[in-house]
Every structure is written in C-alpha cells, then in structure tokens.
C-alpha cells in the first residue's frame, strides 16, 4: 500500500468542527508547534464526516460530541504547511462540555473572532485564515 501514488490534483478532505460560544466566537485549539487550528482533521476512508469529527475530537481533545450538522456550513480549499492541497468541510458541532484532555494536538483552547485571528495571524494555520474569509455568523 505504500506504493500508492496520489496525483497532484487530488485534495485531502479535512473535516472541521465549528464550535461556537454564546457570543458567536469560534473555538480554536493550539497545537504543540504553537499554531492555532480548527478542531478536526483528515477524514479516514469509509468514514462519514460526522464519524470523522467525532473521532478527531475524541483523539485530539477527549471531548464527546452531542451534535453535528448534517451538511457542512463552509467548504473551501487551501494548502497546508506541508504544501499539500486540502479541502475543509466545516460542520456546526456541539460538545457535552469543554473540559478537554491536553494532547500534542491540543495544548490549549480558546474562542476567537475573525478580528482577533487577524491580530495574531502568524500563529494561525492557513486554513484558519481562509475560514475567517467565509465566516459569517
């Protein structure tokens, strides 16, 4: 299976959780490398987006999901820091609580506005900067 060659025109699908607070700010998590990211990650073969988000939030943060929208609210392409093409499908998500378990993929969590993201854009992953162009809650 390691001999699989993926053409450059293919996009990796990344499913992301849009978790909002009462002020309509969105949750980001800080990874071990110091960059902020939307919760979620790569969709595994055979998973539904809802299964992928549920798995990723448990792996990254130890959080249990209580709701995931049926369809993505946002869908946009970007290039990750490894220079790979990815497409982000962002689903409205709710969790039972925010008492997360720290991991290398989630050292800290915080709610942001688009304006706050732009103030520290050098510590944001490219997909977060692309996301705020579309965010209209």
N, C-alpha and C positions, 0 to 999 in steps of 0.2 A: 504494500500500500504506500510505502514511502516514495515510490517511483511516479506517483501521480503528478502530472503537470497541469497546472491551472493556467489557462490563458489570461493574459493581462487585462482583458476586457471584463473579467468576472469580478463581482463585488462580493465581499464577505458581508453577511447580514448580521447586524448588531441590534438586539432588542433592548430598549432602554425604558426604565420606569420613570414616569413623570409623577413625582410625589409632591403635592402642594401643601402649604400650610394655610392658615386662615387668612393670611394677607396675600395669597396667590403667589408667594415666592416658591421657587422650585428647589428641591433637595439635590445637593451635590455631595460627593464623597471625595476625600483626599487620600490618594494612594501613597504607598511607601516612597515613591520617587518625588513626592511633593506636588504633583499635578492633581487638579480637581477634575472630576468626571461625573457624568450622569450614572446612576446605578444601573447595572445590567451588563450585558456582554454578548459574545458571539453565540448565535443560535446553532445548536448541535443538529446534525442530520436526524430527521424524523421527529423533532420536537415541534410543538405548536409554539407560537410566540408567547402565549401565556405560560406554558410549561417552562420555556427558556427563562423568562423573567423570574418566575417562582424559584427555579434552581439557582439562578445567579444571585438573587437577593439572599438566599439562604447561605450560599457559598461565601459571598463577599462580606455579608453583614450579620448573618444569623437571624434575619428577620423573616417572619411569616406573613405572607400576602393575604389580604382579606378581599381584595377586588382588583381586577384588571379589565380594562375596557375591551370590548370585542374587536374593535378596529383601532389602528394607530391614529393618534391626533396629528402627528407630524411624521413625515417620511422624506429624508433628504440624504444625498450622497456627500461624502467627504473623503479626505485622505488622512490616514492616521500617521503617527510619528515614524512608523516603520516604512512609510511611503507605499502603503497598501490602500487600495480602494475599498471603502466600506460604505454600506448604506445603513442608515439608522432609522429604525421604526420605533417611534416613541409612543408608548401606551400610558394612558392615565392609570395610575396604580395607587392602591391604599394598602397600608400595613396595619397590623394589630397594634403596634407600638413602635417607638423609635429607640428602644434600649438595645442598641446594636452591640455585636461582639467584634472588637477590633481584629483586623487581619492585615496582611501586607497590601491587600486591595482596598482596605477601608480603615484608615487610622483615625479619621475624624469625619463628622458630617455637619453640614450647615445649609441653611436655606438662603438663597440668593435672589436678587432681582437682576434683570439684564444690565442695569446701570452698574451694579456692584461687580458683576463679572468683568465688565469693561475696565474697571479700575485696576484689576489685577490680571489682565488678560494673558500676561506672560506665564502665569502658572495654571492656565486652563488648557485642556486638550482641544485640538482643532474642532472636534465635533461639538463641543460646548459653545464655542464661538459661532459656529454655524447654526446651532439650535436657537440661540438668542435672536438671530435674524428672523426666525419664523415664529417665535413665542408670542402669543397674543391673548393671554388670559386676562 
